[in-house]
Amino acid sequence: MKVWYIPAVYNAMSPEAEQVSTTSRLGRHYLALQNPRGIERAIAALRDGLVAYGVHYGEHFEDCEVGRDSFLGKAWLDLARAYLALLNGPTGRLDCGSLDGEVRHWARKFGFTDEEADQL
């Protein structure tokens, strides 16, 4: 699995991110993910934790996704919902719309249904 959107965990950025102006909204967003400060650190850490858990769950339980686990999958969704709720508060330079879409994308990648991801 290619991991592009979690630079703090995997120290990788999407190819598109390298071409974004640092003065644009998305440019500031990518900078905040690379070098978070203040409240951005907490939001980035939660984001990285959600994604890292899903990735490492799949590595630990070979060929299984957290979205297929009836107990831990529910816990992951609960944590994702709490994370999304926190995006309604202060987030610094982070773009909350991008983060919201990203979590729903990862939910699908981790084996949750489209309906589960949409209802986060």
Buried (B, 14 or more C-beta within 10 A) or exposed (E): EEBEBBBBBBEEBEEEBEEBEEEEEBBBBBBBBEEBEEBBBBBBEBBBBBBBBBBEBBEEEEEEBBBBBEEBBEEBBEBBEEBBEBBEEEBBBBBBEBBBEBBBEBBBBBBBEEEBBEEB
